[in-house]
């Protein structure tokens, strides 16, 4: 018993172009939303602070780091 046919076609792709869009290739970390680096020192890393919902500059401490897997690159 034939109950019908279904024809699936690919979705139409749309490109939106804004003539006023000007990419900014060199963006400072301080210009990013959600990043607070008021103080920084050599060797600091960006760490997520749940209390302020931002990334902050902080020295890395061995006790606070847990690396499960490293993939790729040359070590």
N, C-alpha and C positions, 0 to 999 in steps of 0.2 A: 504494500500500500504506500503510495507516494503522498506525503502531506505538504509538500511545497519545496521551494528552493530558497536558499539564502545567498545573496551576492555580497561579498565583503570587498570593499575598495579601500585603498590606502587613504589615510587622512590627508587633507589638503594642508600644505605647509604655508605659513604666513610669516612674512618678515616685516617688522615694524622699524622704520628708519626715521630718526629725528634729525633734521638738517642742522639743529643747534647743538647736537651731541659732540663734545670735544673730549676725547679720552685724556686722562692725566697720567702719563707713564711713570712719573717719579712721585710717589706718595710717601710721606713720612709716617712712621708708626703713630706718632702723636696725633695725626689727622684722622685716624680710624675711629669709628664709633666703638665704644665698649672697651677701650684700652686706656689705662691710666699709668703713665710712666713719669710721674713727677720727679722721682729720684731714680738714678740708675748708676751702676758702677760696672767696671770691667767684669765680664763673666756672668752677668745677670741673665736670667731667662724669663720668658713670659709665663705666668702662672695664673690660672683662673681662680678668682676669689668669689665664692658663692655668696658671701655676705653683701658685697657691693655689685654683684652680677657684672663684673668687668675683669679684664686681664690686667695684671699688675707686674711690674718689674721686681724680680726677687732673686737673691742669690740661690744657687742650687745647693741642696744638701743631700748627701748620700742617703740618709735615712728616709727622706721623703720621696725617693725615686724607686719605681718598680717597673723595670723594662721586661716585658714578656717575650717579645720577638723582634728581631731586627731583620729586615728584608732589604735586599738590594745594596748597591753601593760597594765601595772598596774600603775595607777596614784594616 
